[in-house]
C-alpha cells in the first residue's frame, strides 16, 4: 500500500462524506483532526450544540460574577440585576 500524507488523504474526499470526521478534518486540517481524535478516540462523548456550548460558558462567567459580588445580604439586588429568582441566586452562591 502506498503511503499518502494525511492532508492529501483528506483532499481525496468531499465534505459530504458520510463520516463526519472527514468534514471536520477538511475544516480544521489534518493536524488538528489528529489532536481531536487522540483526545476523544474510543470514548463515548456528548457533543453539545453550538448554542448550548456557548450558553454554558456564559452561564459559568455569570455565576462566578454573582459569587464574587455576593455579600450575604444582597440576594435581591443580584436577582434583579441578573434577572434571576432569589432562590436561583442562593443556589448559585451555595453551589
C-alpha angles and dihedrals in degrees: 000000000000115000112236126186113252092240090055090047092054090048089062091067135064123234091248091067110135092242105083091208090067090060091044091050091051090053100044103023134248096280094053091043088054089054091050092049092048092051098043105022114128094006129115101237132180112219112200125215114261090252092051093047095051093041090056092051092049090048091052090053092046092049092049090051091050092050092049093048096044112113100174096257104051102076092120093048092051093045091054094045095049094035093239132128117261088243091056091050089052090050090052093048093046094040 
